[in-house]
Amino acid sequence: MSKITTFAYSEGESYTVSMSVLPVVTQPAQPKTTNIIAISRLYSAILVVFAVTQLFSFSDFQMLVRSFWLPGGIPLAYLLSAIIVIAEVLALPFLLRMKVSSLFRVLSMVLGWAVAGIWLGVSLWLVLTVNAVTNIGFFGTVVEFTPGWWSVLVSMALCTLAAWSSWGMWPLGKTSKK
């Protein structure tokens, strides 16, 4: 669907521009190596498992994040629990190389970084503060894992997967329109 707009010059000349109303869907850039696809699929599988288990008992997941005693109190805990799940879901189009607009592809890549960064921040917060929390929340409240330095290492592994996927499938390169 495109819109045709005609502009007029002061000299009496005119020209017509065809503007697209909807975003243009583009193919993702070619991966730099063959391993990148496997790495991005691994990271996307992890995010799918995280999101499904967190959504399975979302109200309990909100209470779990509330028990972390994050700075900002209860409103931040509820907001953060929603942001985590939304970011995990919206990071998938970039990782799965879906046909989306260039802007959404970049947003999806940034949200993949944000998920890893949020989990790294939360796991560091729980390790460095004296919190009597029995679950880190990677898998919501479905599977309990006690927070510790291993959760920081898992979060750093998520950061590595996000960075590796972004490097290998950088969305700001040449794309083909289809």
Order of alpha helices (4+ residues) and beta strands (2+ residues): beta-beta-alpha-alpha-alpha-alpha-alpha-alpha
